[in-house]
Each structure stands twice: as C-alpha cells, then as structure tokens.
Amino acid sequence: MTTDDDLKACCAAAYSSDAVALLLGDSYHPGGTALTRRLADGLGLAQDHRVLDIASGRGTTALLLADGYGCRVDGVDYAPANTALAQGAAAAAGLAERVSFTTGDAEQLPFPDAVFDVVVCECALCTFPDKAKAAAEFARVLRPGGQVGITDVTAAPDRLPPELTGVAARIACIADARPLDEYAALLSVVGLRTVRTERHDEAMTRMIDQVEARLNLLRLTAATRLADTGVDWEAAPAVLAAARAAVAEGVLGYGLLLAEKARDK
C-alpha cells in the first residue's frame, strides 16, 4: 500500500528530475508565467507584501513575483534538490536578498503563525495527500486580511477514466484533483473566503500537447534520464490521451482561485 509519505517522496523525486524539467519547461503548470502574472495581478501584489510560494519547485514563480512585483518571497518545496536549485537561481538573478527557499512539507509549513500577506500555490494542492491539513496551514501562516492565490488542476473524480487514477496520474497532478468548488470549500472550512474563480481549461490542453511533443523528443534523446525518474514513462501516452479526452468532455480542467482571510475585528 502506498502511504502519504511515499506519495510525497515520489512526487518530489519526479519534480526535481532534469527529465521532468525538460518535459514541462520553466513553469511546471498549465498557463505558464502568463497565468502566474494573472494570479499576481488579481492579488494586487505590491512591494510591501511578504509572499509564500508553496511547492515552489525550481523557483520560477517566486523569482517572477520578486522581480516583477518587488515583493519579498519565501519558497517552500518538499524536494531538497529543488530548494538548492531555486536558491542558486535566485543568486544568479541577483534576487537573493528578496527571495529565499526552504525545504519543507506543505502540510506542516516551517513558518510561524500570521507572517505572510499572500500565499500562492500553483498546480500542487491537487497532489497533497491531506488537502484539508494543507489548507489549514495556508490559513495559519496568513496575517488577518491576507490572501491566497491558487491555480490548479480541476477534476470530477468519479468520472475519471482508469488511466487517470493511478500513482503516475497522481504525480501528473490529475488523479487526486478536485472540482474548483471543492477547493473553495476546503478553504472555507479554515476561514478563507473565496472571492474569485476562473476557468482556464484551454491551458490544460496546451500543456498536454506540449508534454506529448517533448516526450516524443525525449524518448529519442534522453531515455536514460526518463528511466531515472522512477516514473513509468511508457504509460505516459495513454495518460495523455485520456487526459485530452477528459478535458474535451469537461471532466478535467484548470482553474484559478483567489481567497481572503478575515481581518481582525
């Protein structure tokens, strides 16, 4: 039986591999940096904001927010390799004074209560085994009046085909994705009121097309690196085909959600 810790470790290993970086590009989520900017604009990010980027990966979102919006950003990721690479990228970009990265678990964030103005989480809540616990952590580290910005895979779990329900599909951010209103409900339970949602399903289709094209190329040029990730890449074509069909049928998609924590009375 696969435990929650096993799932976290498997996801961390996959998303810290060079092969996955080649497969997904700089942004590990549908919509890329354009959707990240839309999220940041919706949050009204400013220089005086302290931001937490949860599941920060190699630092693309955190560096974009620090550079483009002037805010102070902390990133946290489960994979030590990602933390090291992101910190190096911050130094190379001249942003080490405004961005820092920490290895940690989204379900047990290594930060004190009420220290952040904004929490962002892109294409990661869907992979967390205990989403309710992660949502509670989002709320805990936010100051009163703070905001949460999420972009994530959405799905109707009871309608997913078998190809999209296994461990490989979970690592691909599909198997445990939820409807957008269920993410909002998770946040509501911990005192985070959703103020805006958007559908960006077309971004999901574009990423599926991108991954398929890059996977075909990598099979010819980087088969060893694909094998080293520990993921069954031979199953990927079937997963991609099923995912494309699921988007077309409205079963799978991508969404943006903004929420806020109540101010103290």
N, C-alpha and C positions, 0 to 999 in steps of 0.2 A: 504494500500500500504506500502511495506517495504522500508524505507528510507536508505540512505547510512549509517547514524549513527546507525540505527537498525542492519544493516548487520555487522558493525564493532563490536558492542556490543555483538551480538550473537556469532560471531567467537571468540571474546575474552573470553566469558563465557565458550564456549566449550573447547577451547585450554588451559584454565587454570584449567580445572577439573581433578581430580585424575583419573577418569574413562578413559578419553582420554589418559592420561599418561600411564595407564596400557595397553591400546589398541595399542598405537603406539610405546611404548618403549622410550629409551632415545632420539633418533633423530626423530623429527616429520616430516620426509620427506623420500621419496624413496632414496635408496642408502646409507643411514645412514652415519656414520662417515667416511667410506671409500670414499664416493663421496665428502664429505666435504674436506678431505685431497687432493683429486684430484683437487678440485677447488682451494684450497690454494696453491698447488704446481704450478698450471697454472698461478696464480697471482704472483708467486715468493715472497711470504711473507717473511719478514725479521724482525729482532729485532727493527729496527728503524722505522717501519711502525706504523702508527696510523690507526686503523681499526674501522669501524662502522658496526655492525651486526643489520640489520633491521628485525623486527619481531623476536626478539631473544628468545622468549619463556622462558623456564626454564634455558637457558644459555648453552646448550650443545655445540653449535658451537663456541660461544665466548670463553668458557673455553678451548676448544680444540685448538683454534688458539693461545691463550695466552700461554698455557702450551707447546704446540708442536712447536710453531714458535717464541715464545719470544716477540711477538708484544704487543702493548698497545691496548686494545679493549674496545669500548663502545657498549653496547647493548641497544636497544630501543624496547619496546613492548607496545601494546595497553592495556594489562591487568595488573593492579596493582599487582594482586596476583602472576603473573609470575615474575614481577620485583623483588618482595620481595623474592621469592623462588630462583631466579637466584643469587641475591646478597648474600643470605645465602650459596648457593653452592660455590660461589667464595671464601667466607671467609673460608669455610670448607676445600677447596682445597689449601688454602694458596696463593690465587691469587688476593686477594682484592686490592693489590697495582697496579695491571696491568689490572684489569677488573672492570668496573662499569656498572650499569644498570639504565635506566631511563624509566619512563612511558611516552609514547608519541605516536603520530599519524604519520605514515609513509608519509602521505600527507601534514603534517606540522611539519617537524622534528625540535625538540627543540635544535638545534645546529646552530652556526654561519656559515657564508659562508667560503668555502675553508679551512676546518680544517682537513680533513681526506685524507690519502693516498689511502685508499681502502674502498669501500663499498661492503658488501656482503648481499645477501638476498636469503634465501633458502625456497622454496615452500610457498611463501607468496605474491609475486606480483600478482599472479593469483586471490587472494582473495580481493585485494584492489579495492574498487568501482571506484575510479578515478585513473587509472593506469598512465595516462599522467601526472597528477599532482605529483604522487609519483616519476615517472622518473625524472621530473624536480627537485624534491628535492634531488634525488641521485646526480644529476649533481651539484646542488648548493653547497652542503657540501663538494664536492671533490676539492682538490687542482688541479691546472693545471698539466697535466701529470698523474693524479690519475686514478685508475682502478675500475671497477665494476665487481663483480663476482656473477652470478645468477645461481641457479639450480631451476627448476620449472616444474610444470605440463604443458604439451602442449596439445592442442586440436584443432580440426576442429569444431568450434561452430555450424555451420549449419548442421553438420552430427551427433550431439549428440542425443541419444535416450531420450525420455521424462524423464526416471528415473534419468538422469544426468543433468537436467536443473533446478531443484527446489532449495529452500533455503538449504535443507540438503546437496545436492550435491555441492552447493557453499561452504558451510563450509568444505566439504571434499576436497576442492581445485580443483574441476572439472568444475562446471557449468560455470564459467567465465574465464577459462583458454583459452589461445590463441595459435596459431601456433608459433613456435620458431622464424620465420622470422618477425612476428608481434611484438614480444618483442623487437627484434633488431631495428625495425622501430620506436617504441616508444622511444628507447634510442637515436636513430639517430636525431630525432627532437630536442632533448635538448643538442646536441653536444657530444654525447657519441658514438664513432665508434666501432662497433663490430669487434673483431679481431679473435674470435674463437668460434665455436659452436660444440657441440657433442650431439649425441642421446644416451640416457640411458633408453630406453623403458623397458628393461628387469627388471630394478629396480622397475618400477611401478607394474609389475606383481608380483614380490616378495612381495611387500608391501601389495597388495591386498590379497594375500594368508595369510600373517601374520595377517592382521587385521581380516580376516574371522575366522581364528583359535582362535585368542584371544577373539573375540566377542562371539563365541560359549561357551568359557570357562567362560567369564564374565557373561553371561546370567544365568549361574548356580550359580555363587558365588557372584556377585555384581550387582544384578538387581536394587537395590535402587540407587546405585551410578550412574548407567547409566541413570535412570529416572531423577536424579537431574541435569543433564547437560542441560535439556530443549530441547534436540535433539530427534527426532523421531527414536529411535534405531530399532523399528520394521520394518522400511523401509530400514534399512541398508543391509539386504541380497539381496534385489532386486537391490540396487545401486551397490553393489559389483559385482554381476553377470553381470550387464550391463557394468560396468567399465572393467571387464576382457574381455568381448567380444569386447569392443571398442578398447582395446589395441591390441588384435589379428587382428582387421580389420584396424589398422593404424590410427584410429580416435583419440585415446588418447595415450599419452606417457609421457616421462620425458626428459628434456634436460638441458644442461649446456651451459652457455654463458659468455664470457669474453669481456669486452669493455673498452675503454680508453677515457679519456678527453684530448683534445688537450693541448699541452704546450703553455705557453705564448710566443709570438714572440719577 
